[in-house]
Amino acid sequence: MVNIGYTPVFEWLINSQSRINFLVGGANSSKSYSVGQHLVLNKFYKESDKRILIVRKTTPAIRNSCFLLIKDLIRGYGLPYRLNKTELLIEYKDNSILFKGLDDPEKIKSSEYNYIWVEEATEISFEDYIQLDLRLRRATDGFNQMYLTLNPIDSLHWIKMEVEDKPNEQNSNTSFNL
């Protein structure tokens, strides 16, 4: 596999055993780049029969951010892949990465994933988050995980009020990298 440099965020992702992983930091904190590297190098190319969903609130936003980042990473590492630009789908062997906008949350219903990355998680609603959590249920030989990247939030945002400040069964397997 490719020999890469990595950040403390990348190392944190490798070691995380949590189902839900929040990565909070400002611009240039490496959170998005590190999640992209982690999904490409440690999930997409090392594991088999995995479905990865990467979302933002709108399709144009996902097309102009994470889709480009993942394509650039894969190309930069010289790794093989199949690309369906129309469906925003990247495949390798029996693995797939699908990029979706949550402008219509119905688009993700009736689907199951092993890994989900929510870029700019402050853009989505708590209801969107619950729907994504319900989709994180695909059978796996390991465990399924969700990654949510975001900038620092205020004390009234749903992430702070409904997840970080509410220890309950649903939030018990949640980690924050601040």
ZAMARLO-259135 format. One line per field, with one value per residue: residue number from 0; residue in one letter; chain; y, x, z of N, C-alpha, C, CB in turn. Coordinates in steps of 0.02 Angstrom, whole numbers. Glycine has a CB too. Example, Ala and Ser with C-alpha at 12.3 -4.5 7.8 and 13.67 -1.06 7.14 Angstrom:
// ZAMARLO-259135
num <- c(0 1)
residu <- c(a s)
chaine <- c(A A)
n_yy <- c(-284 -112)
n_xx <- c(660 642)
n_zz <- c(390 354)
ca_yy <- c(-225 -53)
ca_xx <- c(615 684)
ca_zz <- c(390 357)
c_yy <- c(-165 2)
c_xx <- c(660 645)
c_zz <- c(390 394)
cb_yy <- c(-224 -30)
cb_xx <- c(565 704)
cb_zz <- c(452 286)
// end
This chain:
// ZAMARLO-259135
num <- c(0 1 2 3 4 5 6 7 8 9 10 11 12 13 14 15 16 17 18 19 20 21 22 23 24 25 26 27 28 29 30 31 32 33 34 35 36 37 38 39 40 41 42 43 44 45 46 47 48 49 50 51 52 53 54 55 56 57 58 59 60 61 62 63 64 65 66 67 68 69 70 71 72 73 74 75 76 77 78 79 80 81 82 83 84 85 86 87 88 89 90 91 92 93 94 95 96 97 98 99 100 101 102 103 104 105 106 107 108 109 110 111 112 113 114 115 116 117 118 119 120 121 122 123 124 125 126 127 128 129 130 131 132 133 134 135 136 137 138 139 140 141 142 143 144 145 146 147 148 149 150 151 152 153 154 155 156 157 158 159 160 161 162 163 164 165 166 167 168 169 170 171 172 173 174 175 176 177)
residu <- c(m v n i g y t p v f e w l i n s q s r i n f l v g g a n s s k s y s v g q h l v l n k f y k e s d k r i l i v r k t t p a i r n s c f l l i k d l i r g y g l p y r l n k t e l l i e y k d n s i l f k g l d d p e k i k s s e y n y i w v e e a t e i s f e d y i q l d l r l r r a t d g f n q m y l t l n p i d s l h w i k m e v e d k p n e q n s n t s f n l)
chaine <- c(A A A A A A A A A A A A A A A A A A A A A A A A A A A A A A A A A A A A A A A A A A A A A A A A A A A A A A A A A A A A A A A A A A A A A A A A A A A A A A A A A A A A A A A A A A A A A A A A A A A A A A A A A A A A A A A A A A A A A A A A A A A A A A A A A A A A A A A A A A A A A A A A A A A A A A A A A A A A A A A A A A A A A A A A A A A A A A A A A A)
n_yy <- c(-59 117 230 352 519 568 646 694 686 591 479 470 435 307 237 246 170 198 208 327 472 628 761 906 1063 1207 1295 1219 1123 993 898 858 817 716 624 590 529 421 348 313 246 156 94 85 27 -73 -155 -268 -285 -168 -28 141 297 465 624 788 935 978 922 994 1048 933 879 975 971 852 747 786 791 655 592 657 613 472 468 535 443 347 240 107 123 131 246 327 463 521 460 494 401 295 152 4 -154 -248 -142 16 194 313 471 592 719 790 861 807 701 580 513 430 333 162 108 40 58 39 133 306 471 633 784 951 952 1035 1088 999 936 882 780 732 679 575 494 458 387 278 215 163 21 -92 -262 -324 -376 -314 -168 -40 133 311 469 636 791 957 1135 1231 1244 1333 1343 1312 1231 1082 975 997 1008 892 782 793 846 760 624 466 308 302 393 337 273 367 480 626 725 857)
n_xx <- c(43 15 139 116 112 44 -79 -111 -250 -285 -223 -300 -423 -393 -377 -501 -638 -768 -941 -1002 -920 -864 -781 -710 -656 -564 -540 -419 -381 -360 -461 -560 -478 -406 -509 -548 -428 -421 -540 -515 -386 -387 -511 -584 -487 -425 -519 -655 -806 -880 -985 -985 -1047 -1048 -1093 -1165 -1262 -1316 -1319 -1237 -1142 -1078 -1025 -930 -839 -807 -816 -723 -608 -592 -576 -456 -368 -366 -317 -196 -127 -112 -200 -308 -476 -654 -761 -916 -978 -1104 -1186 -1113 -1021 -894 -798 -713 -657 -762 -809 -888 -904 -1020 -1084 -1189 -1316 -1409 -1522 -1642 -1694 -1758 -1690 -1594 -1657 -1704 -1580 -1418 -1266 -1089 -998 -1012 -988 -1013 -994 -966 -1060 -1141 -1230 -1334 -1492 -1554 -1644 -1601 -1479 -1522 -1586 -1474 -1400 -1485 -1463 -1339 -1307 -1268 -1224 -1072 -899 -832 -856 -979 -961 -985 -933 -923 -887 -849 -854 -814 -953 -1100 -1175 -1310 -1333 -1396 -1306 -1227 -1328 -1411 -1326 -1188 -1210 -1304 -1297 -1343 -1417 -1417 -1315 -1204 -1097 -1009 -886 -785 -673 -592)
n_zz <- c(0 -5 55 170 239 395 501 675 684 587 643 761 704 653 772 834 909 914 868 821 769 800 726 763 714 656 498 393 488 463 473 373 266 330 365 235 187 280 251 117 118 229 233 105 17 93 156 120 23 62 92 71 118 78 127 107 139 16 -157 -255 -165 -111 -227 -262 -159 -60 -155 -253 -170 -130 -256 -296 -195 -219 -352 -331 -252 -345 -363 -419 -489 -523 -601 -592 -649 -664 -567 -458 -401 -343 -371 -319 -340 -241 -167 -131 -148 -119 -158 -93 -88 45 18 -12 98 79 -18 37 108 137 116 157 247 281 320 352 305 357 294 344 453 526 438 421 484 647 625 500 540 625 529 451 546 562 440 450 456 388 365 429 447 544 627 605 562 587 531 572 517 565 596 744 858 920 1085 1071 964 884 887 999 1099 1085 1070 1119 1250 1306 1384 1345 1298 1157 1125 1184 1122 1063 1005 1026 938 976)
ca_yy <- c(0 181 258 421 556 575 695 665 671 527 428 464 397 237 207 254 112 224 206 395 509 698 794 978 1105 1263 1286 1192 1081 927 851 830 781 654 576 565 481 362 309 285 200 105 62 71 -16 -127 -198 -291 -284 -111 28 205 353 530 671 858 955 982 886 1035 1055 870 871 1023 965 784 707 806 771 582 578 681 566 408 480 552 382 302 179 93 135 143 307 343 534 536 436 513 336 269 82 -35 -222 -252 -85 76 257 350 540 614 778 776 908 765 644 518 481 381 282 95 90 22 74 21 195 367 533 693 843 1011 922 1087 1103 953 939 825 727 703 640 514 452 430 337 219 184 136 -44 -146 -316 -315 -419 -272 -126 17 197 374 524 701 845 1021 1189 1239 1261 1368 1300 1297 1188 1015 929 1010 996 825 728 802 859 712 554 417 247 317 430 307 251 427 512 693 747 931)
ca_xx <- c(0 49 169 91 117 -22 -88 -141 -321 -284 -207 -359 -473 -371 -385 -569 -683 -836 -987 -1011 -858 -868 -716 -724 -596 -569 -512 -350 -367 -348 -514 -589 -425 -390 -564 -542 -372 -440 -588 -483 -331 -400 -576 -600 -438 -402 -574 -693 -880 -899 -1021 -969 -1088 -1021 -1148 -1171 -1333 -1339 -1279 -1182 -1090 -1040 -989 -875 -795 -784 -807 -658 -556 -582 -545 -387 -329 -358 -272 -131 -95 -104 -239 -359 -546 -704 -797 -979 -987 -1176 -1212 -1065 -1005 -827 -797 -651 -676 -832 -822 -914 -913 -1074 -1087 -1259 -1339 -1467 -1575 -1702 -1673 -1788 -1641 -1552 -1698 -1700 -1511 -1377 -1196 -1041 -966 -1044 -953 -1053 -951 -1002 -1118 -1186 -1280 -1391 -1537 -1552 -1683 -1556 -1430 -1556 -1594 -1409 -1384 -1525 -1435 -1274 -1328 -1251 -1187 -1000 -857 -805 -910 -995 -944 -1002 -887 -955 -837 -882 -820 -841 -1024 -1122 -1206 -1380 -1338 -1420 -1250 -1209 -1384 -1441 -1277 -1132 -1233 -1356 -1274 -1397 -1398 -1402 -1252 -1152 -1040 -994 -823 -773 -604 -598)
ca_zz <- c(0 -11 115 174 301 424 554 735 670 551 693 804 666 650 838 861 911 923 811 798 780 783 720 767 707 610 431 392 546 432 487 312 229 368 356 167 187 318 213 57 131 281 224 35 -15 137 175 62 26 104 61 104 97 96 117 130 135 -54 -206 -280 -114 -107 -290 -264 -101 -44 -216 -281 -124 -134 -321 -294 -153 -254 -408 -304 -229 -402 -350 -470 -470 -575 -585 -625 -634 -660 -502 -405 -373 -355 -352 -323 -325 -217 -124 -165 -113 -150 -135 -97 -53 87 4 -7 139 54 -63 71 141 109 100 215 237 333 342 328 322 349 291 366 488 552 386 422 542 692 591 450 579 646 469 434 597 545 379 469 482 342 396 421 488 597 653 563 592 556 544 560 521 573 629 812 860 980 1136 1056 905 901 902 1069 1144 1078 1069 1166 1319 1327 1389 1345 1263 1087 1120 1225 1081 1025 1024 999 930 977)
c_yy <- c(62 203 332 453 563 622 660 648 604 470 416 423 322 202 209 189 133 218 275 436 580 727 868 1016 1159 1245 1263 1151 1008 877 818 789 714 602 547 513 416 318 276 230 143 68 39 21 -74 -176 -221 -290 -228 -59 90 258 417 582 741 876 956 944 930 1042 992 860 915 1018 893 740 723 783 696 563 598 635 501 415 494 492 331 237 169 105 139 203 313 415 552 518 459 450 316 198 54 -104 -223 -196 -26 135 296 420 565 680 759 827 872 702 578 478 426 327 217 77 77 34 50 83 254 426 591 753 904 991 975 1107 1058 961 878 766 693 656 573 467 420 375 272 181 151 66 -103 -198 -310 -364 -380 -234 -66 81 256 426 589 755 912 1072 1195 1266 1301 1321 1281 1252 1117 967 936 988 923 767 738 809 809 641 508 357 260 351 397 285 308 458 580 704 822 964)
c_xx <- c(44 78 151 112 48 -21 -112 -215 -327 -271 -266 -413 -456 -387 -456 -608 -756 -877 -994 -949 -866 -797 -729 -658 -608 -543 -439 -332 -354 -405 -542 -538 -410 -446 -561 -487 -391 -489 -557 -434 -348 -466 -586 -551 -413 -457 -611 -768 -905 -935 -1009 -1015 -1055 -1073 -1130 -1244 -1358 -1292 -1224 -1125 -1048 -998 -926 -827 -770 -773 -740 -600 -541 -551 -472 -343 -315 -309 -201 -92 -86 -143 -292 -430 -588 -745 -861 -995 -1061 -1204 -1169 -1046 -934 -827 -727 -668 -749 -849 -849 -915 -965 -1077 -1158 -1268 -1400 -1522 -1643 -1682 -1704 -1739 -1600 -1592 -1693 -1630 -1473 -1304 -1154 -1008 -1003 -1001 -1000 -1006 -994 -1068 -1165 -1240 -1342 -1431 -1527 -1590 -1641 -1506 -1461 -1566 -1528 -1389 -1423 -1497 -1368 -1284 -1309 -1209 -1112 -962 -824 -861 -918 -979 -969 -952 -922 -902 -874 -836 -848 -913 -1042 -1161 -1278 -1388 -1359 -1364 -1230 -1266 -1409 -1390 -1224 -1156 -1284 -1328 -1334 -1375 -1379 -1334 -1194 -1091 -1019 -930 -819 -697 -607 -530)
c_zz <- c(0 56 117 240 330 484 618 726 636 599 740 769 664 716 865 855 918 859 779 817 755 781 713 762 656 541 437 453 526 443 424 273 264 362 285 160 221 279 152 75 179 272 152 3 29 155 112 77 72 61 103 74 122 78 139 120 63 -100 -236 -229 -108 -169 -291 -204 -94 -105 -248 -236 -130 -201 -322 -252 -190 -312 -384 -279 -285 -395 -404 -444 -533 -554 -626 -605 -625 -592 -444 -365 -392 -330 -360 -298 -301 -168 -165 -118 -152 -117 -146 -62 -12 76 3 32 118 10 -28 107 103 87 164 198 295 363 312 351 307 351 307 401 517 501 391 486 587 661 537 484 600 587 449 483 584 485 393 499 437 378 379 464 544 630 608 600 551 578 526 569 522 605 700 810 923 1026 1121 994 927 919 976 1115 1144 1081 1123 1239 1346 1330 1394 1304 1191 1079 1157 1186 1034 1052 991 996 923 967)
cb_yy <- c(0 235 248 422 626 506 750 714 727 527 448 534 424 233 240 310 65 297 179 427 474 737 767 996 1062 1323 1352 1249 1084 897 885 886 825 671 610 623 511 383 352 341 238 137 110 136 24 -98 -163 -362 -352 -80 13 224 346 545 647 907 1023 1055 860 1104 1070 810 890 1092 987 751 721 882 787 545 614 753 552 381 538 602 350 287 183 21 199 79 368 293 577 499 361 568 282 314 42 -2 -253 -319 -64 62 297 313 586 562 835 775 944 747 658 533 533 415 305 88 146 -52 149 -25 196 374 540 698 850 1059 878 1149 1095 880 945 843 756 759 680 530 494 486 363 239 237 183 -44 -118 -385 -242 -454 -223 -104 15 203 395 516 712 842 1014 1256 1286 1198 1430 1335 1360 1186 987 944 1085 1041 821 725 864 927 714 544 448 196 361 499 248 188 478 469 747 713 955)
cb_xx <- c(-48 0 247 15 151 -49 -138 -132 -353 -231 -145 -387 -479 -296 -340 -605 -664 -833 -1056 -1076 -798 -913 -675 -761 -536 -533 -516 -301 -424 -285 -570 -617 -361 -379 -633 -529 -310 -472 -647 -448 -273 -399 -632 -601 -379 -373 -622 -671 -906 -838 -1097 -894 -1161 -952 -1210 -1122 -1342 -1344 -1323 -1208 -1122 -1087 -1034 -902 -832 -835 -864 -655 -576 -649 -584 -384 -366 -426 -298 -138 -137 -32 -272 -353 -554 -749 -753 -1037 -957 -1213 -1216 -1095 -1055 -772 -846 -592 -629 -844 -758 -984 -844 -1142 -1035 -1306 -1356 -1446 -1562 -1730 -1691 -1852 -1595 -1508 -1771 -1748 -1478 -1388 -1186 -988 -890 -1117 -885 -1110 -917 -1017 -1094 -1146 -1249 -1365 -1611 -1584 -1747 -1518 -1406 -1625 -1622 -1355 -1400 -1597 -1427 -1237 -1402 -1212 -1214 -979 -804 -752 -896 -1069 -869 -1076 -820 -1017 -787 -945 -827 -796 -1067 -1167 -1202 -1418 -1270 -1462 -1189 -1194 -1441 -1478 -1243 -1093 -1263 -1416 -1226 -1463 -1455 -1457 -1262 -1180 -1058 -1052 -763 -807 -569 -629)
cb_zz <- c(61 -38 115 167 290 446 533 794 627 494 733 822 595 635 886 824 969 946 833 827 746 832 659 832 687 637 389 385 596 459 525 268 225 441 369 119 221 385 191 17 158 348 245 -5 -36 201 224 41 49 138 53 95 125 61 154 90 167 -76 -263 -299 -46 -96 -350 -268 -37 1 -266 -291 -51 -124 -377 -267 -88 -280 -451 -248 -173 -413 -280 -495 -428 -588 -596 -605 -688 -715 -502 -359 -396 -319 -395 -282 -271 -184 -88 -193 -107 -142 -172 -67 -102 160 -64 -79 210 15 -91 121 147 51 59 235 227 304 322 355 283 404 220 306 543 572 317 416 520 761 561 412 640 678 411 433 667 532 324 520 492 281 371 437 444 569 726 542 602 573 503 607 461 615 590 853 856 961 1203 1045 866 844 856 1081 1125 1014 1000 1146 1323 1280 1450 1317 1266 1057 1147 1260 1041 1029 1004 1043 868 1043)
// end
